[in-house]
């Protein structure tokens, strides 16, 4: 395989969705992930220590590499004591997709985890893979995402579904004009006093606004220190995470490569905390492209690879506001 599969946990939509058919699964997965997968294996859990553990990994091109996919999904399923799962494979290559489904079924059943079903999806058709369905199901059944009631509910709840992971990643692409401006400002920007970043972020979250250019320049040069970075992320809880995603996404788009690593890592943490694992990985890409060994980015990678539930996160308390005790 060219890269290690990335288990990516995702949250359920605000109102519980009950998938009762392959058409329901086809509509549910893009809502849960935030984008329509390509060459992917998606695991949907149906029971365990934490509800709604869903993960996506890249599907390999070589059937011999399917074992890596099995291990990447089985590890978090075991860790969280998942009871049963459904697999949805996105690919037009039946050889690799079928090999993945069969290996997943065998390995999960051997581990005591029931595989309720596995289907393959390509474009606007779903295909049965495991035994037990009618002959016509193996030839493909057409579906329409836009007409499904899950899709309508997602639109009503304001959930954005991107056409692909690359489309989602593009939402964090550098804004040329903003980067040009910030490249000039960070040169002479002063490091903010202790506690100033904490107050600044809270003020913007309360007002629903984004950082001014001068504020962002000062923040960018300040959070390059791990001790000061804690002021802007370690106090976060789930109630504030989504608003932080919006604020930090704006910051990441405007900052030059030289100063984007820490803000992108903070965005990755906020995205994970809000249940958006796909966006968290995209933010991690931005962070690690700029600084491969960034400590906060490494922490978020561990949270994602282990499929740790955001519901288990508890801010470290007063320590988070004390810049003399770095959390990452």
Secondary structure, DSSP 8 states (H G I E B T S, - for coil): --S------B---SS-----SHHHHHHHHHHHHSB--SSEEEEEE-SSSSTT-EEEEE--SSGGGHHHHHHHHHHHHHHTT--EEEEEEE-S-HHHHHHHHHHHHHHHHHTT-EEEEEEEEETTEEEE-SSSS-GGGGG-EE--GGGSHHHHHHHHTT---BSSHHHHHGGGS--HHHHHHHHHHHHH-----TTHHHHHHHHHHHHT----HHHHHHHHHHTTSHHHHGGGTTT--HHHHHHHHHHHHHHHHHS-GGGHHHHHHHHHHHHHHTTBHHHHHHHHHHHHHH-TT-HHHHHHHHHHHTT--GGG----GGGGG-TTS---
